[in-house]
């Protein structure tokens, strides 16, 4: 259910593997209340909301006794769905953004086109396959499902880094800042920023 005046949406998703309630507001203050069974993802979502100035609430329980995969994937799905709903007809938005974010020795870049054409490109090689108990391959899973459900073109490049935590943190900070810029209203934009007339 979306509120296009406030550019906010919420979703509830319950399966045999996960139970998720998620609320997202584009024009927020960076307020995050994240409660999931995946502590590292909690940290990354908090950074995403803070640096994107979004309001984000996530309550998620999943079959983490198996692994974190289903929970991370389904949160990506839910977040993507609320982003798409909150954007409404996309009237007046900037549409594009490219943001570099350093995190100490690491540098990540996120490029977004709010295109209504879901596409994901990912260039990242992490020194470690785990950060604590979190599998780094789940970063790909989360971002791909987010791009698919939000119907955005998303390119993520980790240019370099030594510390895997820093590299992933730079990605989520850049994601927040890029999505904030791409979804921001530009008063010069009349209608939808596309020669097609729709996005």
C-alpha positions, -999 to 999 in steps of 0.1 A, spaced: 0 0 0 16 33 -11 11 70 -2 24 89 -32 20 123 -15 44 113 13 63 89 -11 61 60 14 50 24 12 48 -7 34 46 -44 27 41 -76 46 54 -109 32 49 -142 49 62 -175 35 72 -209 49 107 -195 52 103 -159 63 79 -134 80 87 -98 71 70 -64 77 88 -35 61 80 2 58 99 27 37 97 64 32 118 82 6 115 117 21 126 108 56 152 118 82 175 87 82 155 70 109 159 33 110 144 6 132 158 -27 120 151 -60 137 162 -92 118 180 -124 126 209 -113 105 230 -88 126 253 -77 97 224 -70 75 208 -49 103 240 -28 103 240 -24 65 203 -14 64 209 11 91 237 27 71 216 26 39 187 45 56 210 70 74 230 80 44 200 81 21 179 101 46 152 74 43 129 62 71 130 24 72 114 -1 95 121 -38 92 108 -67 113 120 -100 99 122 -135 112 135 -163 90 149 -198 89 184 -187 98 190 -221 114 194 -232 78 213 -201 67 207 -164 62 199 -167 25 161 -167 26 159 -138 50 184 -116 32 168 -124 -2 132 -117 10 141 -84 27 157 -73 -6 124 -83 -24 103 -63 2 125 -33 1 125 -32 -37 87 -35 -37 83 -5 -13 107 16 -33 88 10 -65 54 18 -48 67 48 -29 79 63 -62 45 63 -77 45 77 -113 81 90 -108 70 125 -118 96 152 -113 125 129 -101 161 133 -112 161 96 -123 199 91 -125 226 91 -100 263 80 -97 279 81 -63 314 72 -50 318 64 -13 351 57 4 353 37 36 389 40 48 409 20 22 378 8 3 360 26 -25 326 17 -39 305 32 -67 268 28 -72 250 40 -104 212 41 -106 187 47 -133 151 46 -120 142 32 -154 113 7 -149 138 -17 -166 153 -40 -139 189 -47 -146 218 -55 -122 256 -53 -128 280 -62 -100 317 -59 -99 331 -69 -66 358 -92 -53 360 -96 -16 392 -108 2 370 -129 26 339 -150 19 325 -142 53 321 -112 76 315 -128 109 287 -153 102 275 -134 71 283 -148 37 295 -121 13 277 -138 -17 244 -126 -1 253 -90 -9 247 -99 -46 215 -117 -38 201 -88 -18 210 -61 -44 198 -82 -74 164 -88 -58 161 -51 -48 169 -40 -83 144 -65 -98 115 -56 -75 122 -18 -76 125 -20 -114 157 0 -114 189 -3 -133 216 -8 -107 253 -10 -113 276 -16 -82 314 -15 -85 338 -20 -56 369 -5 -71 393 -17 -44 397 -25 -7 414 -47 18 388 -52 45 357 -70 34 335 -53 60 347 -18 48 340 -28 12 305 -39 18 298 -9 41 309 14 13 284 -3 -11 254 2 13 264 38 20 267 45 -17 234 28 -24 217 50 1 232 82 -13 226 72 -50 190 62 -44 184 95 -25 198 115 -54 180 96 -81 146 98 -64 149 135 -54 126 160 -70 141 184 -95 118 214 -99 131 218 -135 117 184 -145 83 187 -160 64 154 -157 83 122 -161 120 124 -171 118 103 -202 111 110 -238 87 80 -237 65 100 -214 64 71 -189 88 53 -166 
